[in-house]
């Protein structure tokens, strides 16, 4: 598998597409290879901002 890093510039979906895989297949490969993914907020402040956005959309 080619080495690529997901960032704000390229998503896991785009990485999967470039490798000719479905998103789920890429995730399975990453998990079985024990490659850690950095999803979600990196700190409490980011988490609170995300939660605020979700609450706005829930209304």
DSSP file (Angstrom, degrees, kcal/mol; ACC not computed):
  #  RESIDUE AA STRUCTURE BP1 BP2  ACC     N-H-->O    O-->H-N    N-H-->O    O-->H-N    TCO  KAPPA ALPHA  PHI   PSI    X-CA   Y-CA   Z-CA
    1    1 A X              0   0    0      0, 0.0     2,-0.0     0, 0.0    18,-0.0   0.000 360.0 360.0 360.0 137.7    0.0    0.0    0.0
    2    2 A X        -     0   0    0      1,-0.1     2,-0.6    17,-0.0    17,-0.0  -0.354 360.0-112.8 -67.9 151.4    1.3    3.5   -0.8
    3    3 A X        +     0   0    0     -2,-0.0     2,-0.3     2,-0.0    -1,-0.1  -0.793  48.8 155.7 -91.3 119.5    2.1    5.8    2.1
    4    4 A X        -     0   0    0     -2,-0.6     2,-0.5     2,-0.0    11,-0.0  -0.971  30.9-142.0-137.5 152.8   -0.3    8.7    2.3
    5    5 A X        -     0   0    0     -2,-0.3     2,-0.3     6,-0.0     5,-0.1  -0.973  15.9-132.8-120.1 128.9   -1.2   10.9    5.2
    6    6 A X        +     0   0    0     -2,-0.5     2,-0.2     3,-0.1     5,-0.2  -0.600  42.4 145.9 -77.9 136.4   -4.8   12.2    5.7
    7    7 A X        -     0   0    0      3,-2.0     3,-0.3    -2,-0.3     5,-0.0  -0.768  67.8 -69.9-147.8-167.0   -4.9   15.9    6.5
    8    8 A X  S    S+     0   0    0     -2,-0.2     3,-0.1     1,-0.2    -2,-0.1   0.747 131.6  53.2 -64.9 -21.0   -7.1   18.9    5.9
    9    9 A X  S    S+     0   0    0      1,-0.2     2,-0.4     2,-0.0    -1,-0.2   0.750 117.7  27.1 -88.5 -25.6   -6.0   18.7    2.3
   10   10 A X  S    S-     0   0    0     -3,-0.3    -3,-2.0    -5,-0.1    -1,-0.2  -0.994  72.4-148.2-141.9 132.7   -6.8   15.1    1.6
   11   11 A X     >  -     0   0    0     -2,-0.4     4,-2.1    -5,-0.2     5,-0.1  -0.461  30.6-110.1 -94.5 166.6   -9.5   12.9    3.2
   12   12 A X  H  > S+     0   0    0      1,-0.2     4,-2.8     2,-0.2     5,-0.2   0.849 120.3  58.5 -62.1 -33.4   -9.5    9.2    3.9
   13   13 A X  H  > S+     0   0    0      2,-0.2     4,-2.4     1,-0.2    -1,-0.2   0.916 106.9  45.8 -61.9 -43.2  -12.1    8.9    1.1
   14   14 A X  H  > S+     0   0    0      2,-0.2     4,-2.5     1,-0.2    -2,-0.2   0.874 112.2  51.5 -67.8 -37.3   -9.8   10.5   -1.4
   15   15 A X  H  X S+     0   0    0     -4,-2.1     4,-1.4     2,-0.2    -2,-0.2   0.943 111.1  47.9 -62.9 -46.9   -6.9    8.2   -0.2
   16   16 A X  H  <>S+     0   0    0     -4,-2.8     5,-3.1     1,-0.2     4,-0.5   0.930 111.9  50.1 -58.6 -46.3   -9.2    5.2   -0.6
   17   17 A X  H ><5S+     0   0    0     -4,-2.4     3,-1.3     1,-0.2    -1,-0.2   0.908 108.6  51.5 -59.8 -43.5  -10.3    6.4   -4.1
   18   18 A X  H 3<5S+     0   0    0     -4,-2.5    -1,-0.2     1,-0.3    -2,-0.2   0.768 111.7  48.0 -67.6 -23.5   -6.7    6.9   -5.2
   19   19 A X  T 3<5S-     0   0    0     -4,-1.4    -1,-0.3    -3,-0.4    -2,-0.2   0.442 117.1-113.5 -93.0  -1.3   -5.8    3.4   -4.1
   20   20 A X  T < 5S+     0   0    0     -3,-1.3     2,-0.3    -4,-0.5    -3,-0.2   0.811  76.3 124.5  74.0  30.0   -8.8    1.9   -5.8
   21   21 A X      < -     0   0    0     -5,-3.1    -1,-0.3    -6,-0.2     2,-0.2  -0.817  64.8-113.1-117.9 157.5  -10.5    0.9   -2.5
   22   22 A X     >  -     0   0    0     -2,-0.3     4,-2.2     1,-0.1     3,-0.3  -0.583  37.8-110.0 -78.6 155.4  -13.8    1.6   -0.9
   23   23 A X  H  > S+     0   0    0      1,-0.2     4,-2.4    -2,-0.2     5,-0.2   0.901 120.1  51.2 -52.0 -46.1  -13.6    3.8    2.2
   24   24 A X  H  > S+     0   0    0      1,-0.2     4,-2.4     2,-0.2    -1,-0.2   0.868 107.4  53.0 -63.1 -37.3  -14.6    0.8    4.4
   25   25 A X  H  > S+     0   0    0     -3,-0.3     4,-2.4     2,-0.2    -1,-0.2   0.903 108.9  49.8 -64.6 -41.1  -11.8   -1.4    2.8
   26   26 A X  H  X S+     0   0    0     -4,-2.2     4,-2.7     2,-0.2    -2,-0.2   0.936 110.5  49.6 -62.8 -45.9   -9.2    1.3    3.6
   27   27 A X  H  X S+     0   0    0     -4,-2.4     4,-2.6     1,-0.2    -2,-0.2   0.920 110.2  51.1 -59.2 -43.5  -10.4    1.5    7.2
   28   28 A X  H  X S+     0   0    0     -4,-2.4     4,-2.7     1,-0.2    -1,-0.2   0.918 111.3  48.0 -59.6 -44.3  -10.2   -2.3    7.5
   29   29 A X  H  X S+     0   0    0     -4,-2.4     4,-1.8     1,-0.2    -2,-0.2   0.912 111.9  49.3 -63.6 -42.7   -6.7   -2.3    6.1
   30   30 A X  H  <>S+     0   0    0     -4,-2.7     5,-3.2     2,-0.2    -2,-0.2   0.907 113.4  46.9 -63.1 -41.2   -5.6    0.5    8.4
   31   31 A X  H ><5S+     0   0    0     -4,-2.6     3,-1.3     3,-0.2    -2,-0.2   0.927 112.2  48.2 -67.2 -45.5   -7.1   -1.3   11.5
   32   32 A X  H 3<5S+     0   0    0     -4,-2.7    -1,-0.2     1,-0.3    -2,-0.2   0.798 112.9  49.0 -67.6 -26.3   -5.5   -4.7   10.6
   33   33 A X  T 3<5S-     0   0    0     -4,-1.8    -1,-0.3    -5,-0.2    -2,-0.2   0.442 113.5-123.7 -87.4  -0.9   -2.2   -3.0   10.1
   34   34 A X  T < 5 +     0   0    0     -3,-1.3     2,-0.7     1,-0.2    -3,-0.2   0.877  51.9 162.2  58.2  41.7   -2.7   -1.2   13.4
   35   35 A X      < -     0   0    0     -5,-3.2    -1,-0.2    -6,-0.2     2,-0.2  -0.837  35.5-131.7 -92.1 119.6   -2.3    2.2   11.9
   36   36 A X        -     0   0    0     -2,-0.7     2,-0.4    -3,-0.1    -5,-0.0  -0.478  16.3-152.4 -76.0 139.1   -3.7    4.8   14.3
   37   37 A X        -     0   0    0     -2,-0.2     2,-1.0     2,-0.0    -1,-0.0  -0.899  10.1-139.7-111.7 141.3   -6.0    7.4   13.0
   38   38 A X        +     0   0    0     -2,-0.4     2,-0.3     2,-0.0     4,-0.0  -0.754  38.1 162.8-102.3  86.2   -6.4   10.8   14.5
   39   39 A X        +     0   0    0     -2,-1.0    -2,-0.0     2,-0.1     0, 0.0  -0.714  38.2  12.6-102.0 153.3  -10.2   11.4   14.4
   40   40 A X  S    S-     0   0    0     -2,-0.3     7,-0.0     2,-0.0     6,-0.0  -0.115 101.8 -18.5  83.4-176.3  -12.2   14.0   16.3
   41   41 A X        -     0   0    0      1,-0.1    -2,-0.1     5,-0.1     3,-0.1  -0.285  45.6-148.2 -67.6 149.6  -11.2   17.0   18.4
   42   42 A X  S    S+     0   0    0      1,-0.1     2,-0.3    -4,-0.0    -1,-0.1   0.555  77.5  13.1 -95.6  -9.1   -7.7   17.2   19.7
   43   43 A X  S  > S-     0   0    0      1,-0.1     4,-2.1     0, 0.0     5,-0.1  -0.950  84.9 -93.7-155.5 175.2   -8.7   19.1   22.9
   44   44 A X  H  > S+     0   0    0     -2,-0.3     4,-2.5     1,-0.2     5,-0.2   0.875 119.4  55.4 -64.1 -39.4  -11.6   20.0   25.1
   45   45 A X  H  > S+     0   0    0      1,-0.2     4,-2.0     2,-0.2    -1,-0.2   0.920 109.4  46.6 -61.5 -44.3  -12.1   23.4   23.5
   46   46 A X  H  > S+     0   0    0      1,-0.2     4,-2.4     2,-0.2    -1,-0.2   0.907 111.4  52.4 -62.4 -41.9  -12.4   21.8   20.0
   47   47 A X  H  X S+     0   0    0     -4,-2.1     4,-2.4     1,-0.2    -2,-0.2   0.905 108.6  49.9 -61.9 -42.2  -14.8   19.2   21.4
   48   48 A X  H  X S+     0   0    0     -4,-2.5     4,-2.2     2,-0.2    -1,-0.2   0.889 110.0  50.8 -65.5 -38.8  -17.1   21.9   22.9
   49   49 A X  H  X S+     0   0    0     -4,-2.0     4,-2.1     2,-0.2    -2,-0.2   0.916 111.3  48.2 -63.7 -43.2  -17.1   23.8   19.6
   50   50 A X  H  X S+     0   0    0     -4,-2.4     4,-2.4     1,-0.2    -2,-0.2   0.906 111.0  50.7 -63.4 -41.3  -18.1   20.6   17.7
   51   51 A X  H  X S+     0   0    0     -4,-2.4     4,-2.3     1,-0.2    -1,-0.2   0.894 108.1  52.9 -63.5 -40.4  -20.8   19.9   20.3
   52   52 A X  H  X S+     0   0    0     -4,-2.2     4,-1.7     2,-0.2    -1,-0.2   0.915 109.6  48.4 -61.1 -44.2  -22.2   23.4   19.9
   53   53 A X  H  X S+     0   0    0     -4,-2.1     4,-1.8     1,-0.2    -2,-0.2   0.927 111.3  50.4 -62.0 -45.5  -22.4   23.0   16.1
   54   54 A X  H  X S+     0   0    0     -4,-2.4     4,-1.5     1,-0.2    -2,-0.2   0.887 108.3  52.5 -61.7 -39.2  -24.2   19.7   16.5
   55   55 A X  H  X S+     0   0    0     -4,-2.3     4,-1.1     1,-0.2    -1,-0.2   0.866 106.5  53.8 -65.8 -35.3  -26.7   21.1   18.9
   56   56 A X  H  < S+     0   0    0     -4,-1.7     3,-0.3     1,-0.2    -1,-0.2   0.904 111.3  45.2 -63.8 -41.2  -27.5   23.9   16.5
   57   57 A X  H  < S+     0   0    0     -4,-1.8    -1,-0.2     1,-0.2    -2,-0.2   0.743 105.7  61.6 -75.0 -23.1  -28.3   21.4   13.7
   58   58 A X  H  <        0   0    0     -4,-1.5    -1,-0.2     1,-0.2    -2,-0.2   0.802 360.0 360.0 -73.5 -28.7  -30.3   19.2   16.0
   59   59 A X     <        0   0    0     -4,-1.1    -1,-0.2    -3,-0.3    -2,-0.1   0.484 360.0 360.0 -64.5 360.0  -32.9   21.9   16.7
